Amino acid sequence: MDLALTTPALLFPAISLLLLAYTSRFLATAQLIRGLSANAREGKVPKASIQIKNLKKRVDLIKLMQLLGVLSLLFCTFSMFLLFVEYKYFGNIIFGISLVLMCASLITALIEISISTNAIEFELEGIKKYSKEYKRSNTKKNKLDKIEEKEDSID
């Protein structure tokens, strides 16, 4: 198969957008970690060990996503160079490696997204549970207040 010099160049915008998205995910995760750290200093962190493990795993996956994306871009560039100097066979192979690296980066991104959504679902369950308990405790407290008011009015 003959690969034109412009074919690998078509991946440049896609890879650049992927790296931008990965950087955005990294910044969001870093913000979560900073918030968790601030809360930990104030002693307001329930279930911190679960969150820390989750966030560490996510940061590691994001680093891997970025690494694979950058390697994909480098291999793509090297492929263009090989095609330019008319080493078409090696240019094709390097371009294929570039595509494999991009696919690996996307698969890693899917795994990270899965972990992220699982963490959000865990937090939502905690909110739901807390809300029910909070409502119950307030209902019980209100009933006790009413009983105390009745007893005070009887006295």
Beta strands, then each sheet from edge to edge (+ up, - down):
end
